[in-house]
Amino acid sequence: DTAVSQTPKYLVTQMGNDKSIKCEQNLGHDTMYWYKQDSKKFLKIMFSYNNKELIINETVPNRFSPKSPDKAHLNLHINSLELGDSAVYFCASSQGIPPGNEQFFGPGTRLTVL
Amino acid sequence: SQQGEEDPQALSIQEGENATMNCSYKTSINNLQWYRQNSGRGLVHLILIRSNEREKHSGRLRVTLDTSKKSSSLLITASRAADTASYFCATDADDYKLSFGAGTTVTVRA
């Protein structure tokens, strides 16, 4: 059984398009995250939701909008895609908020903007 | 902002040898975690060490933490081909975030 799943796994699109990435966790966790991993493997937090409430909102362009319909889902919508948005996006979940909790990561969505 | 920095960036060893990688960070932390990422996969949690702990073991993994030097090390003993992966340290302070470094890429040669 997949603990944290993301769809799609690969996403290739043109500049200017709008796209969404979906994330679901079946671990019963109350906190979910979106991370961006660049080509140098540097992993950076973008957003975090705890019990559907936004608790972390890093300095990302407002073209990125997370939505958490319930505790098990955290989707990421990206408007007006740019070349620099190309990266691997990871969803993760944990029980409770940092500090001191283990995070479970999804397999990632590789986004390529042409 | 990036908190942890791993060293070296890349490491190549023979199967059966030990692999050691280090992590340095800048500000006070509550805990430090190590994660593994196999190529094309998500991160997998390996071990968490609290700021009041100095050493922790899990199977073939040994983690040390020196808060006075703001550094941690991860030792993998008797490495196997399956240990080939990138290893990341992640620190958490009081801002609800885990801050990751750019990782150490470990290649274990058969």
Interface residues (C-beta under 8 A of the other chain):
Chain A: V4 Y35 K40 K41 F42 L43 K44 I45 S48 I55 I56 F90 A92 I97 P98 P99 G100 E102 Q103 F104 F105 G106 P107 G108
Chain B: Q2 I29 N30 N31 Q33 Y35 Q37 G40 R41 G42 L43 V44 H45 L48 R50 S86 F88 D92 A93 D94 Y96 K97 L98 S99 F100 G101 A102 G103 T105
